[in-house]
Amino acid sequence: MADYTFDGKRLVKKSSGQKLAEMDRDTIRSYNAAVFGQIEGKNLRDPHGKKVAEFDGKVVKDDRGTKVISISDIQDVIEGQAGIGMVAMWFFFVKDRKDHAGVL
């Protein structure tokens, strides 16, 4: 069961209804308006412009090309529209949290 929902624009934690992040075109922001990253084609970049991940449509790879996770595994944690937006939300806001489904 997914712990988060993503509607294509906003990432919300289901249990508390807390809004964690939003996507403004290609910019990923937390709800305090801090920029966490950007989507540039199939790449995710940090706020400083450094490439941190790549998404080929099925698999997320880190900046060195090592597989990190598949989109189906992300969909187990985040419910919603699959795509680069969901990958960005997972990468910047869910990946290192200890309170998600324990899948990762």
N, C-alpha and C positions, 0 to 999 in steps of 0.2 A: 504494500500500500504506500502510495506516495505521500511524503511529508510536506511537499511544497506544490504550489500551482503557478503556472506561467501562462498568461493569456496573450503572449506575443509582445507585451509591453511591460507588465509588472510581475515581479516575483513576490509571492505571499506565502508565509508559513501557515499551513492549514490549521494546526492546533490552536494557535493564538490569534490568527487573523493579522499578524504583524506584517506590514509591508517592508520588505527588505531592500528591494532595488527596482529600478525602472530603466527601460531602454529608450533613449531619445535619438531616433534615427540610427546612427552607428555608434553612439556613445553610451557606455554603461555607467550609471550613477547609483549610489546608495541613496536612501531617502533623506539624507542630510545634504544632498546635492554634491557630494564629493565624487569626483570622477575616478572610477576604478579601472577603466580600460576602454578600448575601442575595437570595433569590428572593421577589418579592412579586407574585403574579399572573403577568402577562406581562412584568414589569419586573425588571431586575437593578439592585441598589443596592450601593454600596460600603460599607465598614464604618461610615461616618459617616451613612449613610442617603440619600446623594445618588444620584439615578437616573443610571446610566451607560449602560444599554442597554435595548432593548425587543425582544421576540421575538414575531412575529405568527403563528408556526407554520411559516413558510417562509423568512423573511428576518430577519436581525438588523440593527437600526438603532441608531445611537448616540443620545446624549441630545438631539441636535438634530433627529433624524428622518432622518438621512442613512444610506443603506444601507451596511452594513459588509461583510456576507458572507451567503451563503445556507446553509441547513442541509445541502444536498448537498455543498457545499465543505467544511464542517466534518466531514462523514462521511468525506471523503477523508483526513483527518488523524487523526480519532478513530473507532475502531471500537466500536460498541455501540448502546445504546438512544437513538434520536433524541428530542429534546425539550428543554425548558427547562433541565434538569439538564446535558445535554451542552453546550448553548450557554454556560451559566455556567462550566463547566470550561474550555471553549475560551477564553472571554473573560478569565478571571482567571489561567489557568496556561499556555496554549499560544500565545495570540495574538502576544505579543512575543518569543517564544523564537526563536532562530536555528537550532536543531537539529531542527526538524520538517521535514516533507516539502518545504519550499521552495515550497509552493503559494501562500502568502500573501505 
